[in-house]
């Protein structure tokens, strides 16, 4: 996970500071190990296994002692649910692209408010939300940026977070976009601290 790299905080803070010299935008980088919970999928998987075990016990040509059916089903389902819950990467992979995208977007919206990205004087805050487990980087610009930079321009910026170097390079590409559409003015104050926020 990129935010566990010892160089992460210093490298991101330095990149954000460099970018903000050339633009009135305020970047806020938030990194999270994952966005939301996928525990329901783990237990759904356990439930499906429990149903499959019960079906096998009921319709198998081999006769089993019915007394043990509830125990067999509960143990098998519980064990599979627990195993999936302890392997979050597998569960996240099984979640599907739509679920991953939705959860990252919702978590980014929460971070946008919690980190006061909307509170800059010119509404020029930009949240860069990095969700490691899902392998997604979400951009949430405030109204002052949306009015100056067309949606297609945001989509054209490639941001990946497989490594600190890759994320920093993406931030600098984003900085080029911001500088072109929102160059610095005399009031170019640093309204939000540049150090990245790391969620636990």
N, C-alpha and C positions, 0 to 999 in steps of 0.2 A: 504494500500500500504506500502510495507516494508520500503521504503526510507522516509516515513513520521514519522516513529518511532523515537523518540527523541534519542534513543541509537544508531541509524544506523551509523552515521559518525564515532563516536569514536570506535564502535565495529569493523567496517570494516577496519579502519585504523590500529587498533591494530592487527587484524588477518593478514593483508597484511604484516605488519612489521615483525611479527613472521615467516611468510612463507618465506620471502625473505632472512632471515638469513641462511636458509638451501638450497638455490638455487640461481643460477645466473639469473634466469628468473625475469622479471619485470612485476608485476601484476598491471593492471589499472582497477578499478571497476567503471562502469558508470551505474547509475540508471535513468530510465525515466518513467514518468507516463504512457506513451503509445508510440507506434512507428508509426509515420505517422498519416494520417487522414483517417477516415472512413465516412466522411461527404457525400460522393457520395452514399453510401449505404442507408443513412437516406433519402436522397432525391429520390432515386430510389423507396424506400418503399412508400414515399408520392405519387410518380407518379403512382405506381401500384394501390394504393387506389383511386386516382383520376380517373383512367381508369375504375376501378370497379364501382365507383359511377356513372360515365357517362353511362356505360352499363346498370346499374340498371334503371336509369332515362329514358333511351331510350326504353328499352324493358319490363319495368314493366307493368303489366295489369292495374295498377293505373295510371291515367293521371296526369302529372305534368305540370306546366306552363313552357314552353321552355325558356321563358325570363330569368328564374333564373338558368338555367343549367350551364352557365359559372361560375357564382358566387358560386354555390354549389360545383362544381368540384374543383375550385381554393381554396376555403376555406377548404374543406375536405382534399385535397392533401397537402396543406400548413401546416395545423394543424398536420397531421400525420408526415410529414417530420420534423417539428419543435420538436414534442414530441420525435421522435427517436433521433434527434440530441442532445437533452438534456439528453438522457439516453445512454451514450457511452458504458457502459458495455453490454447492450442488443445488440447494433449494432455490437460490437466486437464479441459477441457470434454468431451472425448471419453471420459474415464474412466468417466463415469456417476456418479449420485448415491450408489449403494451403495459403490463403491470410494472415493469422496471421503470419505464419512462414516466408513468403517472406518479409513482412514489417519489422519484427524484424531483419531479416538478413540484409536488406538494411540499416536500421537505425544503426545497429552495424558497418557496413562498414564505414559509415560516421563518427561515433564516433572514430573509429580506426585511421582515418586520422587526425581528429580535435584534438584528445588528444595526437598525436605524438607517438602512440604506436609502430610505425614502425621505430622510430628514435633512438633506443638504439644501442650502439656500436656493439654488437654481434647479432643484430636482434632477441633478445630474449624476446621481449615484448609479453604480453598476455592480451587481452581485455576480461573482464568479463562484459557482457552487460545484465543488468536486466531490462526487460520491464514489468512493474507491471500489466497494464490492460490486456495484453495478457497472463500473467502468464508464461513467458518464460525467460530462461537464455541462452544467446548465448555466446559461446567461440570463439574468433578469435585469434589464435596464429600467430606470425610472422614467417618468413622463418627459422630463426635459431632454433625455437622450432619444427617446422614441420619436419625438417631433423633429429631430435633426438628422437621424440616421435611418434610412429605409430598412424595412424588414429583411429584404434580400441580402443586404450588406452584412447583417448579423449572421445570417445562415452561411455566408461564404467564409467566415472566420473558422479555421480548423483549430479546435482546442482538444488536446488529448492529455491524459495524466498518467501515462504508463511509467513515467520517470520525472524527476524534478526538472531535468534539462528540457524534456519535451513540453512540460507545462509552462516553463519560463519562456520558451520560444513561442508558444501559442499566445501567451500574455503580451509579448512584444508585437506580434501580428495584430492583436486586438488594440494595442496602443497606437499603432500606425493608423488604424481606422478612426480611433477617437481623435487623434491629433488632426486628421484631415477634415473632420466634420465639426469638431469642437475645440479649436485651438485655444491656448491659454490667453487670459485677459489679465489686466493689472490686478484684478481681484482674485487671482488664482490661489486661494487659501487651501491649506490641507485640512479639510473639515473632519475627516475620519482617519483614524490611525491606520498605517499601512501594514502592520503586522497581520499575518493571516490568522484566522480563528480556526481552531481545531476542535471539532466536536468529539465527545467520547462515546 
